[in-house]
Amino acid sequence: MVRRVVPQRKIEYAARFNKYLDDFNQVISIGVDNVGSKTIANKRKELRKEGAYILMGKNTIMRKVLRMRAEKFEETNPTISENATKMLEMIQGNSGLIFVPNNMDVGKLRTRLTSEKVQTAAKTGVIAPVDVMINPGPTGQDPSQTSFFQALDIPTKINRGQIEILSSVLLINKGDKVTRSAAELCVMLNLKPFFYGMSVNHIFQNGEVFSADVLDITQGDVACAFNAGVREVAALCLSLNYPTAASVPHSIMDAYKSMLAVGLACSSYTWENLTKVKEILADPSKFAAPAAAAAPTEAAAAPVVEEEPEEEESSVAAGGMFGGSSSGSDSDSEEDSS
């Protein structure tokens, strides 16, 4: 039986990968679809100065290192083994890993990575990230290319010796593969419709892996979700007649409203707040007037500045002397259009 020899470069790669896993507690996975190697190299050099490191590699090798790490520490250190197993879901597609120091904000780093885009042309077979519209107007192409536009169902006409597109056309739909004809048309029109850059997919932090979309959640979103949960708990407790901290304020208000209703029906007993309620019910306009008076007064009207009358333009300047030139230009345009 022939024993397979592991290349030295793979051994060194696994050692570097394990060293990063030992030294860093924050890891983010990045997608690098259609991102050039030069862009990745520049970003690697930039982050290295800040103490962060980018690790790229084949998915099979990266998963192999993580599985071996999980098996190695399964008995001696279950936490490390569990973390390595969780990180397996971060290795998907054309991706890499960035090991982030604890003093670096992951949210700000994500914003930096995703904000840098490179404008590129549409290539055949690439999945379109956005819709591509062709706007009406001259194309600069000679009439011999008319059949090419007709094959793509693009309405055109010949104007002054070149092809002109008559109306907007959706050339490529988002999520579809770019066809050869569409890619050639984009080249003909000198159109670079796509912007590519790094994307942040997953984040490993404090022993948990979560989607990068979690970073988009604001404090306002958390507060709204909490308030909605409190309302649901209060409604459930009120329907079950089970008092809790969430439902007791509502129960007190309902009881007080019932007391006001009984007080309005019984004229022999009253208290201060009940008296105010009776006065409001007896004459609502009495309380509407003070409320209107307490409202802020309207701002004083700004002084009206009288504008100086504009001098009427002379008929000579408007074309009185050159009246014949306008008709001449019209006739020239008609000859050109013909």
Beta strands, then each sheet from edge to edge (+ up, - down):
strand 1: 26-31
strand 2: 53-55
strand 3: 95-100
strand 4: 118-120
strand 5: 132-134
strand 6: 137-138
strand 7: 156-159
strand 8: 162-165
strand 9: 169-172
strand 10: 194-196
strand 11: 199-205
strand 12: 208-211
sheet 1: 2+ 3- 1+ 11- 12+
sheet 2: 4+ 10-
sheet 3: 5+ 9-
sheet 4: 6+ 8- 7+
end
